[in-house]
């Protein structure tokens, strides 16, 4: 009788230990799953979506390029403009045709010469192609002017300073569209999304006020020559 009671007690204790162990494993498994779920959610939050990558993220105010200040001093009417709400261009087939036409026109009409060769100074000189020659700033300003004349809003046409693939200073025109930031570049005839250039973006004009410049400090993806921007059109 005593031996039977001992066996029963022993069996009860073993069963309790097994139950406790199983409960611990269940709790540990649930905790691990919860941790993995949280990590997965955090990873999704920290990784930008495909749509977010279409637009360069701008930071706070930064220094205004000397060339723009000098341009404004010589052509005050170009810069004494009111602040306006930010506006993006709707990327329709017609608007894309206009962008391509003007980009190619400027690239073909202007003879490329260095700033020093053109103006006899290393100090940046921004202007329109009054003599049919110029460097990257002249191309970008001219495209901006032609697009405004074609009806594109000023707030969507932003002078942008980058480092090119050779890590040299370079200026391009960013066109803000509802499908992302597009780049008009005198070095490449094709219009590309900003994140297909491989350039390091430093700063650009504010959409609201062209006399305010905002920092970017972001790499524009990897360089792609053929991107077929037409696929972005509705």
C-alpha positions in Angstrom: 0.0 0.0 0.0 2.7 2.5 0.9 4.6 1.5 -2.3 1.5 2.0 -4.4 1.0 5.5 -2.9 4.6 6.3 -3.6 4.2 5.2 -7.2 1.1 7.4 -7.6 2.9 10.4 -6.1 5.9 9.9 -8.3 3.7 9.6 -11.4 1.8 12.8 -10.4 5.1 14.7 -9.9 6.4 13.5 -13.3 3.2 14.5 -15.0 3.4 18.0 -13.4 7.0 18.5 -14.5 6.1 17.4 -18.0 3.1 19.8 -18.0 5.2 22.7 -16.7 7.9 21.9 -19.4 5.3 21.9 -22.2 3.8 25.1 -20.9 7.3 26.7 -20.9 7.9 25.6 -24.4 4.6 27.0 -25.6 5.3 30.3 -23.9 8.8 30.5 -25.3 7.6 29.6 -28.8 4.9 32.3 -28.6 7.4 34.8 -27.3 9.8 34.0 -30.2 7.0 34.3 -32.7 6.0 37.7 -31.3 9.6 38.9 -31.4 9.9 37.8 -35.1 6.6 39.4 -35.9 7.8 42.7 -34.4 11.1 42.5 -36.2 9.4 41.8 -39.5 7.0 44.8 -39.0 9.9 47.0 -38.1 11.8 45.9 -41.2 8.8 46.7 -43.4 8.5 50.2 -41.8 12.2 51.0 -42.2 12.4 49.8 -45.8 11.0 52.5 -48.2 8.2 51.4 -50.5 8.7 51.5 -54.3 6.5 54.6 -54.5 8.6 56.4 -51.9 11.8 55.7 -53.8 10.4 57.6 -56.8 10.8 60.9 -54.8 14.0 62.2 -53.4 13.7 63.1 -49.7 14.6 66.7 -48.9 15.9 68.0 -45.6 16.1 71.5 -44.2 17.3 74.7 -45.6 20.9 74.9 -46.9 23.2 77.3 -48.6 22.1 78.9 -51.9 24.6 78.4 -54.7 26.6 81.5 -55.6 25.7 81.1 -59.2 22.0 81.4 -58.5 22.5 84.5 -56.3 24.6 86.1 -59.1 21.9 85.1 -61.7 19.3 86.8 -59.5 21.4 89.9 -59.2 21.7 90.2 -63.0 18.1 89.1 -63.7 16.1 90.2 -60.7 12.7 89.6 -62.5 13.5 85.9 -62.6 13.9 85.7 -58.9 11.6 88.3 -57.3 8.6 86.0 -57.4 5.9 85.1 -54.8 5.9 81.9 -52.8 3.5 79.4 -54.2 2.0 76.1 -53.0 4.0 73.0 -54.0 2.7 71.5 -57.3 3.6 68.4 -59.2 3.1 67.9 -62.9 0.7 65.1 -64.0 2.7 62.8 -66.1 0.5 62.3 -69.1 1.7 61.2 -72.6 1.4 64.7 -73.8 3.5 66.2 -71.0 6.1 63.5 -71.4 6.3 64.4 -75.1 6.9 68.1 -74.2 9.6 67.2 -71.7 11.4 65.0 -74.2 11.1 67.7 -76.9 12.5 70.5 -74.8 15.2 68.3 -73.2 16.5 67.3 -76.7 16.1 70.8 -78.0 18.3 72.3 -75.3 20.9 69.4 -75.5 21.1 69.9 -79.3 21.0 73.7 -79.5 23.7 74.5 -76.9 27.4 74.0 -77.6 29.0 72.5 -74.5 31.9 74.6 -73.1 33.4 74.8 -69.6 32.6 77.7 -67.3 36.2 78.9 -67.4 36.4 78.6 -71.2 33.1 80.4 -71.6 33.5 83.2 -69.0 37.2 83.3 -68.2 36.6 82.6 -64.5 36.3 79.6 -62.2 33.5 81.3 -60.3 30.1 79.8 -61.3 28.2 81.8 -63.9 24.6 80.9 -64.3 22.7 82.3 -67.3 20.7 81.5 -70.4 22.5 80.5 -73.6 22.7 84.0 -74.9 25.5 83.0 -77.3 24.5 79.4 -77.8 27.2 78.0 -75.5 27.4 76.9 -71.9 27.9 74.3 -69.3 25.4 72.2 -67.3 23.9 75.3 -65.5 23.1 77.0 -68.8 21.4 73.8 -70.1 19.3 73.4 -66.9 18.2 77.0 -66.7 17.3 77.1 -70.4 15.1 73.9 -70.0 13.5 75.5 -67.0 12.7 78.6 -69.0 11.3 76.7 -72.0 9.1 74.5 -69.8 7.6 77.4 -68.0 6.8 79.0 -71.4 5.2 75.7 -72.3 2.9 76.0 -69.3 4.6 73.9 -66.7 4.4 75.3 -63.2 7.5 76.9 -61.8 7.1 74.9 -58.5 7.7 71.6 -60.4 10.9 72.8 -62.1 13.8 72.7 -59.7 17.4 73.5 -60.3 19.4 70.7 -58.6 23.1 70.3 -57.7 24.6 66.8 -57.7 27.9 65.0 -57.9 28.0 63.1 -61.2 29.4 59.6 -61.8 33.0 61.0 -61.8 32.2 62.8 -58.4 32.4 66.2 -60.2 30.0 69.0 -59.5 27.0 69.0 -61.9 23.7 70.8 -62.2 20.5 69.2 -63.6 16.8 70.1 -63.7 14.4 68.1 -61.5 10.8 67.9 -62.7 8.4 67.0 -60.0 5.6 64.7 -61.3 2.9 62.7 -59.7 4.8 59.6 -60.8 8.1 60.7 -59.2 11.1 63.0 -59.7 12.4 63.1 -63.2 15.8 64.4 -64.3 16.6 66.4 -67.4 20.3 66.2 -67.9 22.7 67.6 -70.6 24.9 64.5 -70.3 22.1 62.0 -71.2 19.4 62.7 -73.8 17.0 60.3 -72.1 14.8 61.6 -69.3 15.4 59.4 -66.3 13.9 59.0 -62.8 16.2 60.6 -60.2 16.9 57.2 -58.7 18.2 55.8 -62.0 21.0 58.3 -62.3 23.6 57.1 -59.8 24.3 60.7 -59.0 24.8 61.9 -55.4 22.1 64.6 -54.9 23.3 67.5 -52.7 20.6 70.2 -52.8 17.8 71.7 -54.9 15.3 74.6 -54.9 12.3 74.6 -52.7 9.1 74.0 -54.6 7.4 76.9 -52.9 10.2 79.4 -53.2 13.1 79.1 -55.8 15.3 81.3 -53.7 15.2 78.8 -50.8 17.4 75.7 -51.3 16.9 72.4 -49.4 19.5 69.7 -48.7 19.1 66.2 -50.1 22.4 64.3 -49.4 21.1 61.1 -51.0 22.4 58.7 -53.7 20.1 58.5 -56.7 20.1 54.7 -57.1 22.3 53.1 -59.7 23.0 54.5 -63.2 20.6 53.2 -65.9 20.7 54.6 -69.4 17.5 53.0 -70.6 14.6 53.3 -68.1 11.5 53.7 -70.3 9.8 56.5 -68.4 6.8 56.1 -70.7 5.8 53.1 -68.5 5.0 55.5 -65.7 2.4 57.3 -67.8 -1.3 56.6 -66.9 
